[in-house]
Amino acid sequence: MALLVPANAAGIVPPLAPALSPTVADARAAQEYSVKVYQSHQSGAPGTATNADVVAAAEYEHSILSQRGAAAAPPWFAAVQAQLNRIEDRLGTIESRLGKVSNATNGSGHTYTFDVINFNNNAPVNSGVDPTTIGLPALTSITPIDNLTHAQVNRYCQGYGLAVGGPYRQRKRAIARHIGCHDLGVLL
């Protein structure tokens, strides 16, 4: 779809019509045009760009950038994004460890409830997800752990990277230990 470059009351020369698939040069020209129109409006001198001109120029710039889509990110940003992803993974690991340490001090979770521990970042399914967002019960004490169904135990074991096989009771204990509950009591 061809984009029409908006005219303006200040007589600022608009950029050339963009390519069918806007290029970096088209995006830069749209940005420069939008800035010039805005600066003209801000000057307040007679014959400057109107509010409508500023909005039209900004909309034009946005249209060009949105048509560029994923290509709008500069090439160097891929390395930055990879670093940000690694930082996010590390923060998830730290958050998980802190939650487990906190849970270890909360006994059975009845007086002070357990923190919900997200699934492992390298889990085969639902990596890094809060289990309660996918329909699993919050493991806030040993009682909900004890009340887990076989299917729920399997889903928690997969998400936490624990062995799915083995006796049902043993897998519930493994889940409890994984989230930091070491006061297993008689419920499990």
N, C-alpha and C positions, 0 to 999 in steps of 0.2 A: 504494500500500500504506500503510495507516494505521500509524503508529508509536505504540507504547504508551510513555507516560512512566513510567520506573521509580520505584517507591516507595523509601523509605529508612528506616533504623532511627532516624534522628535526628528524624524528623517535619518535615523541611524541606518546605515546600509546593512541589510540582512545578509546572512551567508548564502552561498549558492545552494540550490536544492540538493539534498543529500542523495547518495546512491540508493538504489533499490534496497540493498542491505547496508545500512549505515556503517561507515568506516570510522576508525579512530579519529581521523581528520574531521569528519562530519560531527562527531561528538564534541570535539574540542571547539569547532566553529560555533556550534549551538551554545556551548557553555560561555564562550566569549561574548556572543551576541546577548545572551541573557544578562550577563554582568554589565555590559555597556548600557542596556536598557534600564537596568536597575539604578546604575550610577547616574544616568540622566534624570531619572525620576527623583532621586535623592537630592540632586542639586537644587531643585525648586525654581530654577530659572524659567523665564517665559519660553514656551514652545518645547517643554521637556516631555518625556514619556509619561503617559497616564498610568493610573493603577491598572487599568485593563491591559495596557501594553506590557507591564511588568508580569502580570499573570500569564498572558499569552506567550511571552518569551520563555517563562519558566516551564509552562506546559509543553512547549515545543522541545525544549532541552530534555525534559523528562521522556517525551515520546521517542526521541532519538536514542536515549540511553536504554529505555526498556526494549526497543527493537533489537538492540545489540545483545541483550540477554546475557548469557554466561560469558560471552566474549568480552564483556565490558571490564572484567577484572584484568589488570595488567599481568603479563607473563610471570613477573617476579612474585606475584601473590601466591602462587601454588606452593612455593617453599614456606611462606609465612603460614598459609593454611595448614600445611603438614605439621609445622611446629605447634600451632594452636591446638590441633587435634591431639598431639602427644601430651601437651600440658593438660588438656581436658581429661585425658585418660589417667594421668598421674593424680589430678585432683580427685577424680572418682575413686581411685585406689586409696588415697589419703582419707577421704570422707568415709569410706567403708571401714578402714582400720580404726578411725576414731569412734565410729558407731559401735564397733565390736568391743573396743576397750570400755566404752561407756556401758554397754550391755553387761560386760563381765562384772561390773560393780553394782549392778541392779538386782542381784540375787535371782529370784525366780521371775521377776518382772511384775509381780503383783503390787508391790508398794511403789516402786518406780518402774514405769513401763520401759520396754526395750525400744531402741530406735529401729526403724525399718531399714534393713540393709539391702541396697540395690544388688541386682544380679551382677556377676563378674563381667568386666568389659570384654573378656574373651570367651564368654559363654556361647555355646552353639546356637542357642535361640534367645531372643530378647536381651541381647547384650547391653549391659549398663542400665537396664530398666528397673524402675521401682515396681516390685511384684504386685503391689495393690492396684496399679494402673491397668493390669491385665486380668483383673478378676480374682486374684488370689487374696486370701485373708491376711491382714496385718499380723505379724508375729510379734506382738507386744508383751507377751508373757509366755510361760510354758503351757498355759491352758490352750491357746489357739494352736500351738504346735502339736499338743496331744490330740486335738480334735481334727487334724488334717486327714482328708480322705486319701486313699491310695493314689488317685490321680493327682491330687495337689502335692503329695509328697514327691511324686515323679517330676512334676513341673518345677518344684523348688530345687530338687537335686540337679536337674538339667541346668537351671539358671545359675546355681552356685558352683557348677562344675564338680559335683559330688557323684560318686558311684550310684547309678540308678538301681542296680541289682542288690540283692541281699534282703534280709528280713525287714519287714515293714517297721518294726519298733527300732531296729538298728539305724535305719535311714532317718527316722525322726530324730533320734539322738544326734546323728551326724549333722542334721540341719541346725539343731539347737546349738551344738558346739560351734558350728560355722558362724553363726550370728553373734557369738560371744556368750551364750548362756552356758554356764558351767555348773549351775545349781539345778541339776536335772530332777531332783526330788523323786517322788514315787509315781508321778503322773506318767512319765515316759517309761 
